[in-house]
Amino acid sequence: MFPRTSLVIIGLLAIAIITIGALFYARGPFAVWSHHMAVGASYMKSLKESDMPPWIERTKRLLTESPPDSHSVGVYGQGGKPIPADLQQLGIIRVDIFQDQVCYVWMGGMDHTDLEVDRLPNDRFRLIAHYNDFHSRVIWESDPRSVKPLTDLTRR
């Protein structure tokens, strides 16, 4: 078989590769991505009823400014217009504007963390928190009769 020295060298190489991989995972781009997702998730979990009107007004304004058949990812941020300062302070990196929907994105790409604001019929709105690709939750929905209860959803 192998001499004892060869086994020691192979063992040390395996330990070095595992250590470098762990450091890359803990301190590399994954840590930054994980931080963005955690910031977005904690903000969305902290939203209260009184926080909804500013999000709805901002969404109304953005939908009015956008063409009706718009399907635009990254209208603000990442190659688009600059992100407004108040959204930057929240850690939002991109704003996507679609026909009846605006997504305020903390993390996009491999995984997603965003606040989706949907314009519904009769000038109603729904806010959905997408914490990652597997867990989403309706956090608020306007309804003339009542506010609907919070509901877990699966990502579209």
C-alpha positions, 0 to 999 in steps of 0.5 A: 500500500501507500507509505505512511507519509503519503497517507499523511499528505493526502489527509492534510490535502483533504483537510486543506480543501475542506477548510478552504471550501468552508471559508469560501462558503462562510465568508465568500459571496454566499455570506453576502447573499445570505445577509441580503436575504436576512435583511429583507426577511426581517424587514418584511416580517416587521411590517405593520398595517401602518407601513402599507400605505407608503408601499401602495402609494409608491407602487401606484406611482411606479405603475403609472410611470411604467408602460401598461404592457411592461415586463421589466426586470431591473427598472431600478438598480443593476443597470437601470435607474438609480434606486431611491435613497429610502429603498437603498436604506432598506437594502433593496438592490433592484425594483422590477415593474410588471403590468400590475405588479412591482417587486422590491428585491433584496436578493435575486438570481439564484435565490429570491427575497422580495416584497411583491405588491400586486394591483388587484381589480377595483383599486385593491392591493396585495403585499406578498413577502417572498422570503426565498424560493420556497416560502412566501406569505401574503402579509396584507391584502386590501378588501372593502369588507375586511383585511384577509388573514395571513396565508402561506403560499408557494412561490409561483 
